[in-house]
Every structure is written in C-alpha cells, then in structure tokens.
Amino acid sequence: MIRLGLRLSLSSGREAAARLALIVVGVTAGVVVLLATLSLFNAFQATDGRPCWECTTGSAPSGWALDATADGALWNYHEDFYAGRTIKRLDAAALGTRAPVVPGLSRMPGPGQYYASPALAGLLDSAPPEELAARFPGTRAGLIGDAALSGPDELVIVLGRTPDEVAAMPGARQVDTVSAVSAVSTVPALDDSADVYRFGFGVAAVGLIVPLLVLVGTATRLAAARRETRFAAIRLVGATTRQINVLATVDAALGALAGALAGLAIFQLVRPAVAEVRITGARFFPELVAPHAWQYVAVLGGVPVVAACAALWSLRRVRISPLGVARKTVGSPPRAWRVIPLLAGLGMFAGPVYRNGKPDDLLAVVALALVMVGLMLAGPWLTMVAARLAARLTRGGATLLAARRLAADPKTAFRSVSGLVLAVFIGTTIAALVPTVVAGQQKVAGGMLNDVLGARFDRPGVSGLSPRAGTELLDRLHARPGVDVLPIYARAAMEKTPPRPDGPPPAPYVVECSDLARFPVLGRCPVNTDGRGARAVAGNFARIIGADNPLTVDRLLPLAGPASPPADTDGLDLAAVMIITRDPATLERLRTLLAGHTVEAPMTFAEVAQVRADLYTRAENVALAMVGLTLVAGACGLVVTAGGGLVERRQPFTLLRLAGTPTRTLAAVVLLESALPLLLAAALAACAGFGVAEPLIDALAMKSTSIAMPGPVYFASLGGGLAASLLVILTTLPLLRRMTTPDNARFE
C-alpha cells in the first residue's frame, strides 16, 4: 500500500502534481518562519544563561587593610552612560594568586591597565577623550572575548586597580569566584527585562505555532473532497479502512516531508539575515542564532506527523462506510450565542476588573480567557453574518458567488485564519498600551525636567560627600559655563527631630532657596510673616534623583511649598545634585566629572525615560513582528485553501467560464473568498485588543500620561502583513486561468 500511495501521489496527473507543489510551498514557508523564531529564542536564552560576572556578590571590605594572607579579589561593578548607551564597568584588584577572572579574559588587567569590548574600543577611539576616555584611567591591554558579552555591540570595560583604590569605591566587594548562575536569576533589573522579552517570545509562540499548525493541516488537506471520493471508490473495490489510512498518510506525509526538507535548506540561506535582527535592541553573536539539533529533528519528524494526523482527520467520513462521501450533509450554521463569551470578557474589562482603580488579578485572568476563547468562537458566526450581509447588498456576480459560498460554510472559511486571531489580539493590546506608557515616561513635569541631570552621592551608611569634598565638586560644576546646579544636602539633624504623632516624618534633605529658584517645577520656598523668604528649606528632594520610573515623578511634585520647614545647609554632607545644561558635549563632560563620586551612572530624566521606553518598545516590536509574520503565515494558509478550492471546483468554474463568465469575475470570487475572512479576523482581533487596552489605559492614567495612538510599527506590521497576504493570495490567480480551459470541461 505504501508503494501504491507513492504512485497515486506522484503519478496521478497534473492535478496531483499541483496539489503536491502547493503542499510543499505551504509547509516550507511555515518551517522557515518557525526555525527563525526558534533561532532567535535560542540566542536569547544562551545570552541570558551565560555566567553572570556582573552580578557576583561578596563581602564588603569594611575597614580594609592589605593582608598578605588575603586571597580572591576586590571588585566594584557599576554602569556608566554615554550618548544614550549603557557601559558596563568593572574595577578589579587581585588580592592573591587565585583571583577570579572574568570569562572572555585570559587574565585580569593589572593596575593602570584595562580591557575593553570591541564595540567600546571603537567608541573610545572615536569620541573626544574628555567626554569618555577620561573616565577610564590606564592603557588598553587588549579586548574582551565573547564569553563575557551578550553581543557584538555591548559596551564593557574591565579596569585594573590597586586594592586600596577599589576598597575606597562605593559598593566594592571581596569575591572569590565568578557566579556560575545566569544574570537573570540574580539581578532583579535584568530579570525584569528578561521577563519582558520572554513575554514577547510567548506572543510569538501563540502567534506563530498555532497558525503554522493550521497551515500544515490545511496544506495536507488540499482537495480533500476529491481525495475522499477517490478513496471511497477504492473502498468499494475492496480496500479496508486500514489500507485507506495508509494511502492517506503516505500522500500527506510525502508532501510535508518534502516541505520540511526544503524549509531546512532555505533557512540556512536566510540565517545570516536572521542573525542581524535586533530583538533586544542589539545583535546576538551569529553563532548563537541557530536551532538546536533536537529542534531540527523535531521539526523534520513532527511536521510529517502533524500532516498525517490532519489527513486522517479529514478522512473520518470515509471511514464510516464506502458510500459515506455520497451521503454528506451540510452542517448546521453557527449560532449567535458564540459572541456571548467575547462580550462577557470585554464587559468585565470595562467594569469589574478595574472597579477600584487597580486590576483584580483573578478577574483579569478570567476576562482575558473569555476574550480569547470568544474570539475563536465568534469568528465563524461573524463570518457568516458578514457574508450574508454582503450577499444581500451586493449587485455584482463575483461578490454574490463569494458571499454565498462563505455563508454556506463559514467554519471552514474562518478555520484557515483562526491561528492569527490571538496574535493580532495580543499585538494590538500591547501596541495600544506601550505608546501611552512611553508618552507618559517622556513628559516628566511637562518636559521641564527632561534635560535635568541627576546624580546621587548618598547610599546606605553614607549620607553623601563630606562638606569639603562637596564644596570642591560644586566649585568645579559652577565653573562650567551654561550650567545651573541645585545642590541637595543630607539633613544631619533629622534623627534629633522626632516626628509628631499626628504629622509626617521630618524631611531628610535640604536645599537653599536661591538654588531652588532656578528649578521652579520643584516648588518654591515659603515666605515668612515679615515678608522675607527662608534661606533654605527641608524636603524629600532626593526622591526624584535617579527615579527609575518617571511616571511617578509628577505625583511627588512640588517638593517645596508653604508647609516646608526652614533649615540650614551649613556643615551638611552633599547628598545629590541636579544639573541643567543644553550642550550634549558639556553633558558628557559633566558625567565624566561625576563618575568618580556616584554609584549609579548620572542620567537625565529624559535618558531614564528613554531607557525604559526602549525596553518596552523592543518588546512591542518583537510582538508586532510576530503579528506581521503571523499574517503572512495566515496568507500562506489561505493560498493553500484557495488552491485546494480551485482543484475541487475546477469543473464548476470551467462550466461557468464556458457559459460566458469572464475570467476576471472568477478571479474576483477567489480573491474575495480568501480576503474577506482574513480582513474580518484581523479587524475582530484588533477591536478586541483596543477594547481590553482602553480600560487599562484609564486605570494607569496619571497627570503626565495621555492616551496615545499605536506607533507606526503597529500599522506597518498590521497593514504590511495584510498587504503581503493579499499579494500572496494573488499568486493563485494564474492557476485559475489554466485550470478552467475548455479541455477541463469533462467528467471522470
């Protein structure tokens, strides 16, 4: 039976050859997209799973004194910032012969030396020395290897120092070994960003795996009605159900296997282009962008299995009896109850989920599940309603023929595009949320704080720079032209002023009123009863320095007002500064000047907002790219469905053409039958996505936020995907002309 199945698949005329070619093309497209997604995910996992030298912890060198018996090393890791890019910096000093070595280095640099990543080395050579190179004293000893980097564009530097120099740095640690665990398991910030990207890949899984399975299943069910008739005839001459199953399995698995092999070959050609994709904002190392061996085997073995199962499922009616095909009946049309779960889910998002201004987690999960299930259930009913409405209102023959066919079998019509519904829904929800959050991030205090550079000098156990060191730093800052500075002092006497039982705790920071006047958005000093203003006031001014979420800044303003208590700055430590400058070069020079005094890199509010916005936008782009690919995959499924429909309706279309129906009318019928379910599914999913996002936007809205439209990437992904889908569907039209020639007007 296997030999007979191969013969029927390969030697049954042009119809069988056309069906096999369509199966191979559809499966090939799906396999290429699937392998590309797996490759990027593998690169992401390998990068995040590397040993985390950045997060190695140890004991703080309290009261450090050089000990001849000490071993290990002193490390101080922190991040710097230059021209919108983050620089990872490690200052290290060996304490003995067994000092740990950063992966990617043969040895650690000695005092006065440093190793730089290739990308940072190029930047150091091109940037003005006073803006960047002055932050890193010493001479370059070499380049950092790939084992320490997440990609070829990462900026990393390892500086050699003496033990006393590192011990004097804020945050220094004595370490013995490099952490063997991944970065995302030990650093909360990295864990948060990794979760965002994992969510993006989760959208890819939902958005790609489902439609690709639908595509493979649709491709292997091409011309199912014709094959059912043929297999039923074989049953009539004595074939058993098991023999029919073997024939169907061979027919489906052959095309799927050929498509899987072709997909593997084509993926090797496009793999260099896939390696250039910047999923996380930077490239991965090309050698990491590849599927694992077991994934190749799973795709090569799993695709034919899925195809065989789909073929056997399509022949379930033939297994009833040899005449089962002749006794087929039209299924019942979908009912209106199918929209109830969708409406219930959207109603929950509009009401109970956010009834207290905060989302109820349990209700949100239930509502989201109802919406996603409702989309799949409501699709066939809405397709039927749209088709009937089009048939009632249309005046053209092509629209009437297409609408009547869709209305007769809406479940089959919607099935070919059902896989993209969830991807478009999730992508639209993200595309509606991210621009709003990004817009709020970038409108701190109406934009008046965006150019303010903040730097903190206090940390646990240290109130800031000593009065002498603070005065010297302020003199150097004031000496630069075009720079306004707001010093923020730590209130040393705060412990001596216990809070009142009925009032707020004492303010821990102090600013001088003359300096505060240059930053009016932070507030104004109170005026005394005698008409004279206070010299300095206390407040929690440092709360907004280095704020990692600019959305919360507006809720803290103003920081000074009529109720601010008077204070004095004499003898206080310098806890932080806020600086305004309009010159980008001066900004980098100020960052270089402050780098030796701060634990965290000095950043402007706009830069903090941009870093967060870039993270959200990259995750959004991952999801939207998968939406576009899903639309293309859905279009491939529609092509296969349209091609199968042409094979099955070759004789009716030929007779219509002989009766005088123009070929362009028949082409319009095929195009409408394919395009209407695709456009309807995308519109349904997009509306549901906005319906879920709108209440969440209202719940998150603050003074600095406003509802923003999705960005151009969303419209490019959705519109481009739909346009590409329609163009792919048009490729089936030349097949229509060839299959409806007068020679085909005969019956078997």
C-alpha positions in Angstrom: 0.0 0.0 0.0 2.9 2.4 0.6 4.1 1.9 -3.0 0.5 2.5 -4.2 0.3 5.6 -2.1 3.5 7.0 -3.6 2.3 6.2 -7.1 -1.0 8.0 -6.5 0.8 11.0 -5.1 3.5 11.3 -7.8 1.9 9.8 -10.9 -1.8 10.9 -10.9 -1.5 13.7 -13.4 -1.2 17.5 -13.3 -3.8 17.8 -10.5 -1.8 15.6 -8.1 1.4 17.5 -9.1 -0.2 20.9 -8.4 -1.6 19.7 -5.1 1.9 18.3 -4.0 3.6 21.6 -5.1 1.2 23.7 -3.0 1.7 21.4 0.0 5.5 21.7 -0.3 5.3 25.5 -0.7 3.0 26.0 2.3 4.9 23.7 4.6 8.2 25.3 3.5 7.1 28.8 4.5 5.9 27.6 7.8 9.1 25.7 8.6 11.3 28.7 7.7 9.4 31.0 10.0 9.3 28.5 12.8 13.1 27.9 12.6 13.8 31.6 12.5 11.8 32.1 15.7 13.5 29.2 17.5 16.9 30.5 16.5 16.3 33.9 18.0 14.9 32.4 21.2 17.9 30.1 21.5 20.2 33.1 21.1 18.3 35.0 23.8 18.4 32.0 26.2 22.1 31.4 25.6 22.9 35.1 26.2 20.9 35.3 29.4 22.2 32.0 30.6 25.9 32.9 30.5 27.8 33.1 33.8 27.0 36.4 35.4 30.2 38.1 36.2 28.3 41.4 36.6 26.2 40.1 39.5 28.9 38.3 41.5 28.5 39.2 45.2 30.7 39.0 48.2 31.6 40.6 51.5 32.1 44.3 51.8 35.7 45.2 52.6 34.9 47.1 55.8 37.9 48.9 57.3 40.1 47.5 54.6 43.8 46.9 55.3 46.1 45.0 53.0 46.6 41.5 54.3 49.4 39.2 53.0 47.2 36.2 53.6 44.2 37.5 51.7 43.0 35.8 48.5 40.4 36.4 45.8 39.9 39.9 44.5 38.2 43.2 45.2 35.5 44.1 42.6 33.4 47.1 42.0 30.8 46.8 39.3 28.5 49.7 38.2 27.1 51.1 35.0 28.0 54.2 33.1 26.2 56.1 30.4 27.3 57.7 27.2 25.3 59.2 24.3 22.2 57.1 25.2 24.1 53.8 25.6 24.9 51.9 28.8 28.5 51.0 29.6 29.2 48.1 32.0 32.2 48.9 34.1 34.2 46.6 36.5 37.0 47.9 38.6 39.0 45.0 39.9 42.1 44.4 42.1 43.7 41.0 42.7 44.4 40.0 46.3 46.3 36.8 45.6 47.3 34.2 43.0 43.8 32.7 42.9 41.9 35.9 41.9 38.8 35.2 39.8 39.0 36.0 36.1 36.1 37.4 34.1 35.0 35.0 31.3 36.5 36.1 28.0 39.8 37.2 29.5 43.0 35.1 29.8 44.0 37.2 32.9 42.7 40.3 34.7 44.3 43.6 34.0 46.9 44.9 36.3 46.8 48.4 37.9 46.9 51.0 35.2 45.5 48.7 32.5 42.1 47.9 31.1 40.4 45.5 28.7 37.5 46.8 26.6 34.9 45.1 24.4 35.4 45.6 20.7 32.4 48.0 20.4 33.7 50.1 23.3 37.2 50.1 22.0 36.0 51.6 18.7 33.9 54.2 20.7 36.9 55.2 22.8 39.0 55.8 19.7 36.3 58.0 18.0 34.9 60.0 20.9 36.6 63.1 22.4 38.8 62.0 25.3 37.4 64.5 27.8 33.9 63.1 27.1 34.6 59.4 27.5 38.2 58.1 27.7 38.9 60.3 30.8 36.6 58.2 32.8 38.8 55.2 32.4 42.4 55.8 33.5 45.1 53.5 32.2 46.2 51.9 29.0 44.4 49.4 26.9 45.8 45.9 27.4 43.5 44.1 24.9 40.0 43.2 24.0 37.3 41.3 26.0 36.3 38.0 24.5 32.8 36.9 23.5 32.2 34.8 26.7 31.8 38.0 28.8 29.5 39.7 26.3 25.8 39.4 25.3 26.5 40.5 21.8 29.0 42.2 19.4 27.5 45.7 20.2 27.8 45.6 24.0 29.9 48.2 25.8 32.0 46.6 28.6 35.3 47.6 30.3 37.3 45.9 33.0 39.8 48.2 34.7 42.8 47.1 36.8 43.2 49.0 40.1 45.1 48.6 43.4 43.2 47.1 46.4 43.1 50.4 48.2 41.6 52.2 45.2 38.8 49.6 44.8 38.1 49.4 48.5 37.5 53.1 48.6 34.8 52.9 45.9 31.1 52.7 46.9 29.8 49.2 46.5 33.1 47.4 46.5 33.0 43.6 47.2 35.6 40.9 48.0 34.9 38.0 45.7 36.4 34.5 45.3 34.7 33.1 42.2 32.6 34.3 39.3 29.0 33.4 39.7 28.0 30.3 37.7 24.3 31.2 37.6 22.7 33.3 34.9 22.3 37.1 35.2 18.5 37.0 35.1 18.4 34.8 38.3 20.3 37.2 40.5 19.8 40.7 39.2 16.2 42.0 39.6 16.6 44.6 36.8 17.9 42.0 34.4 15.2 39.7 35.5 12.5 42.3 34.7 13.9 42.9 31.2 14.2 39.2 30.6 10.6 38.7 31.6 9.6 41.4 29.1 11.4 39.6 26.3 10.1 36.2 27.4 6.6 37.7 27.1 7.4 38.8 23.6 8.6 35.3 22.7 5.4 34.0 24.3 3.4 36.1 22.0 5.5 34.7 19.2 4.6 31.2 20.3 0.9 31.9 20.4 1.1 33.9 17.2 3.2 31.5 15.2 2.8 28.0 16.4 -1.0 27.9 16.1 -1.2 29.4 12.6 1.7 27.2 11.4 -0.1 24.1 12.7 -3.2 25.4 10.9 -1.1 26.0 7.8 0.4 22.5 7.8 -3.0 20.9 8.4 -4.7 23.0 5.7 -1.9 22.2 3.2 -2.2 18.5 3.7 -6.0 18.6 3.3 -5.8 20.1 -0.2 -8.6 18.8 -2.5 -10.0 16.8 0.4 -13.3 16.3 -1.3 -11.7 14.8 -4.5 -9.5 12.6 -2.4 -12.4 11.4 -0.3 -14.3 10.4 -3.5 -11.2 8.6 -4.8 -10.6 6.8 -1.5 -14.3 5.9 -1.2 -14.1 4.4 -4.7 -11.1 2.3 -3.6 -13.1 1.1 -0.6 -15.8 0.0 -3.0 -13.4 -2.3 -4.8 -12.4 -4.0 -1.5 -9.9 -1.8 0.3 -10.0 -1.9 4.1 -10.1 1.2 6.4 -6.5 0.5 7.4 -5.3 0.4 3.8 -7.1 3.8 3.1 -5.4 5.2 6.2 -2.0 4.1 4.8 -2.7 5.7 1.5 -3.8 9.0 3.1 -0.8 9.0 5.4 1.7 8.5 2.6 0.1 11.2 0.5 0.1 13.7 3.3 3.5 12.8 4.8 5.3 12.9 1.5 4.4 16.5 0.8 5.0 17.5 4.3 8.4 15.8 4.4 9.5 17.5 1.2 8.3 20.8 2.5 10.2 20.3 5.8 13.4 19.5 3.9 13.0 22.5 1.6 12.4 24.7 4.7 15.5 23.5 6.4 17.6 24.2 3.2 16.1 27.7 2.7 16.6 28.6 6.4 20.3 28.0 6.0 20.3 30.6 3.2 18.4 33.2 5.3 20.1 32.5 8.6 22.7 35.3 8.2 19.8 37.8 7.8 18.1 36.4 10.9 21.3 36.9 12.9 21.1 40.7 12.1 17.7 41.0 13.7 17.9 43.2 16.9 15.3 41.6 19.1 16.7 43.1 22.4 18.0 46.3 20.7 21.4 44.7 20.0 22.6 41.9 17.8 23.3 38.4 19.1 26.5 36.6 18.2 25.8 35.0 14.8 26.9 31.5 16.0 24.2 31.6 18.7 21.4 32.3 16.2 20.6 28.7 15.2 18.2 25.9 16.2 19.4 23.1 18.4 20.0 19.7 16.8 16.9 18.2 18.6 14.8 21.1 17.3 15.8 20.2 13.7 14.9 16.6 14.4 11.6 17.6 16.0 10.6 19.8 13.0 11.7 17.2 10.5 9.9 14.5 12.2 7.0 16.4 13.7 5.7 18.2 10.6 5.0 14.9 8.6 3.3 13.5 11.7 1.1 16.6 12.0 0.3 16.4 8.3 -0.6 12.7 8.6 -2.9 13.3 11.5 -4.6 16.1 9.6 -5.1 13.9 6.6 -6.5 11.1 8.7 -8.9 13.5 10.4 -10.1 14.8 7.0 -11.0 11.2 6.0 -13.1 10.5 9.1 -16.2 10.4 7.0 -14.7 7.9 4.6 -14.1 5.5 7.5 -17.8 5.4 8.2 -18.6 3.5 5.1 -17.5 3.3 1.4 -20.5 5.5 0.5 -20.0 7.9 3.3 -18.9 10.7 0.9 -22.0 10.4 -1.2 -24.2 10.8 1.9 -22.6 14.0 3.2 -24.9 16.6 4.7 -24.5 20.3 5.3 -23.5 21.1 8.8 -25.7 23.4 10.9 -24.8 27.1 10.7 -23.1 28.8 13.7 -25.5 30.4 16.2 -25.4 33.9 17.8 -24.6 32.5 21.3 -21.0 32.3 20.1 -20.4 36.0 20.7 -21.5 35.8 24.4 -18.1 34.9 25.8 -16.4 37.7 23.9 -18.9 40.3 25.0 -18.7 39.0 28.6 -14.9 39.2 28.6 -14.9 42.8 27.2 -17.6 43.8 29.7 -15.5 42.5 32.6 -12.6 44.6 31.4 -14.8 47.7 31.2 -16.2 47.2 34.7 -15.4 44.7 37.4 -11.7 44.2 36.6 -10.9 47.8 37.4 -13.7 48.7 39.7 -11.3 50.1 42.4 -8.8 51.7 40.0 -6.5 48.7 40.3 -6.8 45.5 38.3 -8.2 42.4 40.1 -5.8 39.6 39.1 -8.3 36.8 39.2 -11.0 38.7 37.3 -8.4 39.9 34.8 -7.3 36.3 34.0 -10.9 35.1 33.7 -11.8 38.1 31.5 -8.7 37.6 29.2 -9.6 33.9 28.9 -13.2 34.7 27.9 -12.0 37.2 25.3 -9.5 34.8 23.7 -12.0 31.9 23.7 -14.7 34.2 22.5 -12.6 35.4 19.5 -12.3 31.8 18.3 -16.0 31.0 18.9 -17.4 34.3 17.4 -15.3 34.2 14.3 -17.4 31.7 12.2 -20.7 33.4 13.2 -19.4 36.9 12.3 -18.0 35.5 9.0 -21.5 34.1 8.2 -23.2 37.4 9.1 -20.8 39.4 7.1 -21.2 37.1 4.1 -25.0 37.1 4.2 -25.0 40.9 4.5 -22.7 41.2 1.5 -24.9 38.8 -0.5 -27.9 40.9 0.4 -26.4 44.2 -0.5 -24.2 43.3 -3.4 -25.0 43.9 -7.1 -22.0 42.1 -8.6 -21.9 38.5 -9.6 -18.4 37.9 -8.1 -19.4 39.2 -4.6 -22.6 37.3 -4.7 -20.8 34.0 -5.5 -18.1 34.5 -2.9 -20.6 35.6 -0.2 -22.9 32.7 -0.8 -20.0 30.2 -0.5 -18.7 31.8 2.7 -22.2 31.9 4.2 -22.7 28.2 3.3 -19.6 27.0 5.2 -18.3 29.8 7.5 -16.5 27.4 9.8 -14.1 26.2 7.1 -13.6 29.7 5.9 -12.6 31.0 9.3 -10.6 28.0 10.2 -7.8 28.9 7.8 -7.2 32.3 9.5 -8.1 31.3 13.1 -4.5 31.0 14.1 -3.7 34.7 13.5 -6.6 36.0 15.7 -4.8 35.5 19.0 -1.6 37.0 17.7 -3.3 40.1 16.3 -5.3 40.5 19.5 -2.3 40.4 21.8 -0.2 42.5 19.5 -2.9 45.2 19.3 -3.3 45.2 23.1 0.5 45.8 23.5 0.5 48.4 20.7 -2.2 50.3 22.5 -0.6 50.2 25.9 3.1 50.8 25.1 2.8 54.2 23.4 0.7 55.5 26.3 3.3 54.4 28.9 6.2 55.7 26.7 4.4 59.1 26.2 4.0 59.4 30.0 7.6 58.5 30.5 8.8 61.2 28.2 6.6 64.0 29.6 8.1 64.4 33.1 6.8 67.6 34.7 5.6 68.8 31.3 9.0 68.4 29.9 10.7 70.8 32.3 12.8 68.1 34.0 13.7 66.1 30.9 17.1 67.8 30.5 17.9 67.7 34.2 20.9 65.5 35.0 20.6 63.9 38.4 23.4 62.4 40.5 23.2 60.9 44.0 26.2 60.5 46.4 24.4 59.1 49.4 24.0 55.3 49.9 23.2 53.0 52.9 25.6 54.0 55.7 26.9 57.1 53.9 25.0 60.4 53.8 27.0 61.8 50.9 30.1 63.7 50.1 31.8 65.5 53.0 31.3 69.3 53.2 34.8 69.8 51.9 34.5 67.3 49.0 31.1 68.7 48.2 32.3 72.3 48.1 35.1 71.3 45.8 32.8 69.5 43.4 30.3 72.3 43.4 33.0 74.8 42.6 34.1 72.7 39.6 30.5 72.4 38.4 29.8 76.2 38.8 33.0 76.9 36.9 31.5 75.4 33.7 29.6 78.0 31.6 25.9 77.4 30.9 25.4 75.1 33.8 22.7 75.5 36.6 23.2 73.4 39.7 20.8 72.5 42.5 22.8 71.0 45.5 20.8 68.8 47.7 22.2 68.3 51.2 21.6 65.5 53.7 19.9 66.7 56.9 22.3 65.6 59.6 20.0 66.6 62.4 17.0 64.6 61.2 17.4 61.9 63.9 17.2 64.7 66.6 13.8 65.9 65.4 11.3 63.1 66.1 8.1 63.1 64.0 5.0 64.4 65.6 2.4 61.7 66.3 -0.1 63.5 64.1 2.2 64.6 61.3 4.6 63.4 58.6 8.2 62.3 59.3 10.8 65.0 59.2 12.2 65.8 55.7 15.6 64.3 55.3 17.1 66.7 52.7 17.8 70.5 52.5 18.1 72.9 49.6 19.0 76.5 49.5 16.2 78.8 48.2 18.5 80.7 45.9 19.3 77.5 44.1 15.7 76.2 44.2 14.5 79.3 42.3 16.3 78.0 39.2 14.1 74.9 39.3 10.6 76.3 39.9 8.9 73.0 38.9 10.2 71.5 42.2 8.4 74.2 44.3 9.1 77.5 45.9 10.4 78.5 49.3 7.7 79.8 51.7 7.5 83.4 52.6 7.8 84.4 56.3 5.3 86.6 58.0 7.7 89.5 57.8 7.8 89.2 54.0 11.2 87.8 53.8 11.9 84.3 52.3 13.6 81.5 54.1 17.3 80.9 53.4 16.9 77.1 53.0 14.0 74.6 53.3 13.8 70.9 54.1 12.1 68.3 51.9 12.4 64.9 50.4 14.2 66.3 47.3 16.4 63.3 46.5 13.3 61.1 46.0 13.2 62.1 42.3 17.0 61.8 41.7 17.6 58.7 39.7 13.9 57.7 39.7 13.7 54.6 37.7 10.1 55.3 36.7 9.5 58.9 35.5 5.7 58.2 35.5 5.8 58.6 39.3 7.7 61.9 39.4 4.7 64.1 38.8 3.0 62.6 41.8 5.8 63.8 44.0 5.8 67.4 42.8 6.1 70.0 44.1 8.7 69.1 46.7 8.7 72.5 48.4 5.8 74.8 49.4 4.2 76.9 52.1 4.5 74.0 54.6 8.2 73.3 54.0 10.1 73.8 57.3 13.0 76.2 57.2 16.5 74.7 57.6 20.2 75.5 57.2 22.8 73.9 54.9 25.9 74.8 57.0 28.1 71.7 57.6 25.8 69.3 55.8 27.0 66.5 53.5 26.2 66.8 49.8 23.7 64.0 49.1 22.9 64.8 45.4 22.9 67.4 42.7 20.5 68.3 39.9 22.2 70.0 36.8 20.8 71.7 33.7 22.8 72.1 30.6 21.8 72.4 26.9 25.0 71.3 25.3 25.4 67.5 24.7 29.2 67.7 24.8 29.1 69.5 28.2 26.6 66.9 29.4 29.1 64.1 28.7 31.9 66.1 30.4 29.8 66.6 33.5 29.1 62.9 33.5 32.8 62.2 33.3 33.4 64.6 36.2 30.7 63.0 38.4 31.6 59.4 37.5 34.1 59.0 40.4 31.7 60.1 43.0 28.5 58.2 42.3 27.5 54.5 42.5 24.9 54.8 39.7 25.6 56.5 36.4 24.3 60.1 36.3 21.4 60.3 33.9 18.9 62.9 32.8 15.2 62.3 33.3 14.8 62.0 29.5 17.5 59.4 29.4 15.9 57.3 32.2 12.6 57.5 30.3 14.3 56.6 27.1 16.0 53.5 28.6 12.6 52.3 29.9 10.8 53.3 26.7 13.4 51.4 24.6 12.8 48.2 26.7 9.0 48.4 26.2 9.3 49.4 22.6 11.7 46.5 21.8 9.3 44.0 23.4 6.5 45.6 21.5 8.4 45.3 18.2 9.0 41.6 18.9 5.3 41.0 19.3 4.4 43.2 16.3 7.0 41.5 14.1 5.4 38.2 15.0 2.0 39.6 14.2 3.2 40.5 10.7 4.7 37.1 10.2 1.5 35.5 11.5 -0.5 37.4 8.9 1.9 36.1 6.2 1.6 32.6 7.6 -2.2 33.0 7.5 -2.0 34.2 4.0 0.0 31.1 3.1 -2.8 29.0 4.6 -5.3 31.0 2.6 -3.2 30.3 -0.6 -3.3 26.7 0.1 -7.0 26.8 0.9 -7.6 28.8 -2.3 -5.5 26.4 -4.4 -7.4 23.4 -2.9 -10.7 25.1 -3.6 -9.6 25.6 -7.3 -8.7 22.0 -7.6 -12.0 20.9 -6.1 -14.1 23.3 -8.2 -12.2 23.0 -11.5 -15.2 21.7 -13.4 -17.8 24.2 -12.0 -15.5 27.1 -12.7 -14.8 25.7 -16.2 -18.5 25.4 -16.9 -19.1 29.0 -15.7 -16.3 30.2 -18.0 -17.9 28.3 -20.9 -21.2 29.9 -20.1 -19.7 33.3 -20.6 -18.5 34.3 -17.2 -15.3 36.4 -17.6 -12.1 35.1 -16.0 -11.7 38.3 -14.0 -15.1 37.6 -12.4 -13.9 34.1 -11.3 -10.6 35.7 -10.1 -12.6 38.2 -8.0 -14.6 35.3 -6.5 -11.4 33.5 -5.4 -9.9 36.7 -4.1 -13.0 37.7 -2.1 -13.3 34.2 -0.6 -9.8 34.4 0.7 -9.5 38.1 1.6 -12.8 38.5 3.5 -12.1 36.0 6.3 -8.5 37.4 6.6 -9.7 41.1 6.9 -12.6 40.2 9.2 -10.3 38.2 11.5 -7.8 40.9 11.7 -10.4 43.6 12.4 -12.2 41.5 15.0 -8.9 40.8 16.9 -7.8 44.4 16.6 -11.1 45.8 18.0 -10.9 43.3 20.9 -7.3 44.3 21.6 -8.3 48.0 21.9 -11.3 47.0 24.0 -9.0 45.4 26.5 -6.4 48.1 26.4 -8.7 51.1 26.8 -9.8 50.3 30.4 -6.2 49.5 31.4 -5.1 52.9 30.0 -7.7 54.7 32.0 -6.6 52.8 35.2 -3.0 53.7 34.6 -3.6 57.3 33.6 -1.7 59.9 35.7 -1.1 63.6 35.3 1.8 63.1 32.9 0.1 60.5 30.7 -2.4 60.7 27.9 -4.0 58.2 25.7 -1.7 57.7 22.7 -2.3 56.1 19.4 -0.3 53.0 18.4 3.0 53.8 16.7 3.9 53.4 13.0 5.4 50.0 13.7 2.0 48.6 14.6 0.3 50.0 11.4 3.3 48.9 9.3 3.1 45.4 10.8 -0.6 45.0 10.5 -1.0 46.9 7.2 2.1 45.4 5.7 1.1 41.9 6.8 -2.3 42.3 5.3 -1.0 43.8 2.1 1.6 41.0 1.8 -1.1 38.5 2.5 -3.3 39.8 -0.3 -0.3 39.8 -2.7 0.4 36.2 -1.8 -3.2 35.3 -2.5 -3.0 36.9 -5.9 -0.4 34.3 -6.9 -3.1 31.7 -7.1 -5.0 33.6 -9.9 -2.8 32.4 -12.8 -3.6 28.8 -11.7 -7.3 29.7 -12.2 -6.9 30.5 -15.9 -5.0 27.3 -16.6 -7.4 25.1 -14.7 -10.6 26.5 -16.4 -9.6 25.9 -20.0 -12.3 24.3 -22.1 -10.3 21.0 -22.2 -11.2 20.5 -18.5 -14.9 20.5 -19.1 -15.3 16.8 -18.8 -16.2 14.3 -16.1 -14.2 11.4 -14.8 
